[in-house]
Amino acid sequence: MREIPAGLAASLAGGVTTLARCWRLTRRDGVVIGLTEHDEDLFVDGTSFRAASGVAGSEDASALGFAVGGGEMSAALSSELIDEADLDAGRYDGAAIELILADWSAPANFLLLRRATLGEVRREGGSFTTELRSLSSALNVVRGRLFTAGCDADLGDARCKVALASPAYYTGAGTVAAVEGPGLLVAAGLGAYAAGWFTQGRLVFTSGANDGFATEVKSHNIAGGVRLELWQRPPEPMAPGDGFTVTAGCDKRFETCRDRFANSLNFRGFPHMPGNDAVLRIAVPGGQ
């Protein structure tokens, strides 16, 4: 049973309530942002909550058991608080959110209602709406080994053991020669690589407005020039001369691990595991 602080309980027992909801976002890099639905800024629990953000929350429901609960929070995009470029860059992915109920006439009286993590974000016009996932959502994360035909390791990690930084052929350095779309670029300096070599690889910008931004390569084509299409649009427009590094891609198949990386001994899948066709096969006279 939740215990309500005495000061807040006294406020609730009065004839008029002076309550406001506050949302505290803590990004994984440690940046803390406070938002409140009140019409004036509030200082609650050591955090300043800004009112000029148009923040609002949906109905919030809790239930017994391990079902994933949640709600939604919407707010206006503001360069002072939540910038659109920061959302695009993924700086709010997995951010921790605390919903606080505070007495705006006496901010020392408050109650922490729930903790959640930021989930899917939708943007429309100058505002955004984010999903609030309850702490039980962590129970949906796969942990341990997966028995699949494909490899469940990440290319270059401790289980894969491919030294991406050692052989220069696995990591290429290039520059943006031309921009053909928000996520499509013509690259210079990668002419020695075959088509598809960097498909599903990781591209990291090393200079320019997107310095430090990383994303996966959707496709790598060489018809009429080296073109890289990115899965995620960079937060800032790309420009000719922007530098980047890109690693070879891996589709998690045993053939790719063996032929491209000569790393079959460290393959972390089960390529010879029978598939659904073997499970569903029926016996026939004269068959095997």
N, C-alpha and C positions, 0 to 999 in steps of 0.2 A: 504494500500500500504506500502510495506516494505521500510524503509529509510536506505540508505547505508551511513555509516560514510564518512566524507569528505576525510580522508586520503585513505581509501580503494577505494573510487570512483576515486580519482586521479590516483591511481595505475591501476585501470581497464581502465582508459582512455588513458594510455600510450601505446607505441608501443609494449612492452613486458610485459606480466603478470608474476608475481612470486607468485603464489597461491598454497596453500596446504590445504588439508582437515585434520581436527583434530577431534578425538572422545574422549569425556570425560565421563567416566563411574563412577557413584556414587552408590556404593552398599548400601543396606539398613542398614548396620552396620556403615556407614559413611566413609568407605575406598574409596578414589578417585584414579582412574588410568587414565592416559592420553596416547593416542596412536595417531600417525600421519603417514601419507603416505610419508612425506618428508624424504630425506636421512640423515638429521641431526636432533638432538633434538631441540624442540622449547619450548619457555616459553611464553604462551599466556593466557591472562586473569587470571593471578595468578596461573596457573597450568603448570607443566612441562609435555610436551608430548614427549614420547619416540619414536625414529625412528626404533629401532631394534626389530620390532614386526611383520613385513610383513603384515601390516594392509591394507585392501582395502575395498571399498564400492561399492555396486551396484547402478544402476540408481535409483534416488529418484524422485517420482512424487507426486504432491499434487493436490487435486480437491476440488471443493466446495461441501458443504453438510456434512452429518454425516457419510459417508462411511469411513471405517477404512483404512487409508493409511499406507504405510510402505516401507521398503527396507531391505537390508541385509548388514551385515558387517562381514568380515572374517579376521582372524589374526592367527599368529603362537602361539602355546602354549609354554609359557616360565615360568620357575619357578620364575624369577625375577618379572614378570608382572602378567600374568594370568596362574595360575597353574591348571593342570588337576584335582588335588584333590579338589581344591576349587570349580570347576565346578560341580564335582560329589556330593559334600556336599551341593549344592544348595545356595552357598554364593552369586551367581550372579543372582539368581531368582528375577525378578522384578526390577533389577537395572535401574536407570535413566541414559539415554544416551543423550548427547548434541553433535550435529554436528556443528562444527565451521569451517568457511572458513577464513584462515589467510594469510597474506602476509609474506612469510618467510623471505624476505629481511628487513621487518619492522614489527615485530610481534605485535606492538601496534595497527596495522590496521587489524581488524578482524570483522567478522559478524557472529552472531549466526543464523544458517540456520533453525534448527528445534530441537525440543525436542521429545524424544521417550522413550519407556521402552523396556527392553530386553525381548524377547519372547522365542520361541523354539530354542534350541541349537543343532546343529549337529556337530559331531566330525569325522574326518577322518585323520589317520596318526598323524602327529604332529601339526595339525591345527584345527580350529573350525570355524563354520559359525553360526551366530546368526541372528534371525529375529528381526527387529526393528519395534515395533508397535507404531503407532501414539497415541497421547493423547486421540483421540476419541474412542480408544479401551475400555476405561473405561466405555463407554456408553453401552457396551455389558454385563457388570457385572449385575447379578441378584441382586436386592435389595428388601427388604421387604419379606413378607411371600410367600411361595409357597403352593398352594392348591394341595397336592399330598397325596396318600395313605400312603407313608412312612414319617418318621419323618425328619424334616429339621434342627434339632438342632444337635450340636456336643456333643458326650458323655462327661458328666462332666462339661459342660459349665453352665452359669447362667440360661439358659432356661431349660436345661435338669435336673439340680439339683442333679444328682447322685454324691455322694461324693466318688470319686475314691480313694482318699488318706485315707479315714476313714476306710471302711471295708477292711481288708487285703486281702479278697478273690477277690476283684476287681483289685488289682495291685499286681503282683508277681515280686520277685527279683530273678535273676538267674545269672549263669555264662556260658560262652561258654565252653562246654566240648570237642567238636570236630568241625572241619569245613569241610563240604562236598561240598562246592561250593562257588562262590563269594557272593551269597546271601542266602545260606542254612547252618544252624548251628544245631548242637546237643546241647541241653541245659541241664544243671544240676540245680536242685533246684525247678523244676516246676512239679514234679511228682504227686502232689496232684490235679492237674487240669485236667478236662475231655478234650478229643479231640475236637478241634474247639473252645475252650473257648477264645483263644487269636486271632483267625482269625479276621482280620480287626481292631485289636487293635493297639496301638502305642508303639513301642519299642524305648527306649532311652539308649544308652551306657553310663555307669557311670565310666568306667575306660578303659585303653588300648589306642591304637592309634586312636580310633574313639570316644573318650570321648566327650560327648555332642551331637553326631550325632543322629538324630531321623528319624524314618521311619515307615511305616505301615507294619503290618504283613500280608502276602499274605495267608498263610495257617499254621495251627497248627495241627500236627499229633503226635500220641504217639505209633505207631507201631514200635517195636524194639528200643524204646527210644524217648524222646521228641524232635521233630524236628520243627524248625521254619523257614519258607521260607519268605524272605523279598521282598517287592515290589521294593525297591531301593537298589542297591548294595552300601555298605559303601565305603567312599572315600579311606580308607586304608584297607589292608587285615585284616580280623578278626583272632584272635589267641586264643588258649585255655587259660582260666583264665580271659578273658575280662568280666567285670561285666555289667549288664544291668537291667533295670526295664521294665516291659511290662504290659499294661492295658488290661482289658477284651475288646473284640470286640463287636460291635453292628452293625447289618445289617439293622437298621432303621425300622424293622417291629414291629407292635403292639404286636405280640405274644412274641417277644424277650424282649421288654420293660416290659411286664407284668410278664413273667415267669422267666427271668434271673435277672432282676433288681428290680422287684416289684415297678415299677415307672410309672404305667399306667396313674396316674393322671396328670403327666407332659409330656405325649406323645404329640409331636408337629406335628403330622400328622392327616390325616382324613381317618381312616381305613374303614369307612362305606360309603365313597363316591362312587357313581356308576361309574363303569369303562366304557370303550369304548363298551363293549358288550351290556350294557344296552342302550347306546345311539343309537347303530345300530340295535337294536332288532326291528323287524316289527310285526305288529299285525296279529294274526291268529285267525280264528274262534274257539271259545271255549277256547282260551288261557287267561292268566291273563294279 
